[in-house]
Amino acid sequence: METLKFKTSLNTPSSLKVIDPLLRSVEGLRKWTVDFDSIYNLLIVEGIGLCASEIVGRLQFAGFKVIRLYEEG
């Protein structure tokens, strides 16, 4: 299982209703959450064989700003 994190312009819980169907159709995605307490409004997705560019593209198409964050390691 891999975890990807994205800085987003998601700023209200109502935006979750917009992105839910977009993320549900991403192949391999098992779980996603948005951390509104983070200054980055983090979108955290978990799954197998995820394509970060697909996730970014879907949310950008819906009008949100999305940038993948990379962890040092």
Summary of the structure (lengths in Angstrom):
residues: 73
radius of gyration: 11.2
end to end distance: 16.9
largest distance: 34.1
contacts: 186
relative contact order: 0.33
helix: 29%
strand: 33%
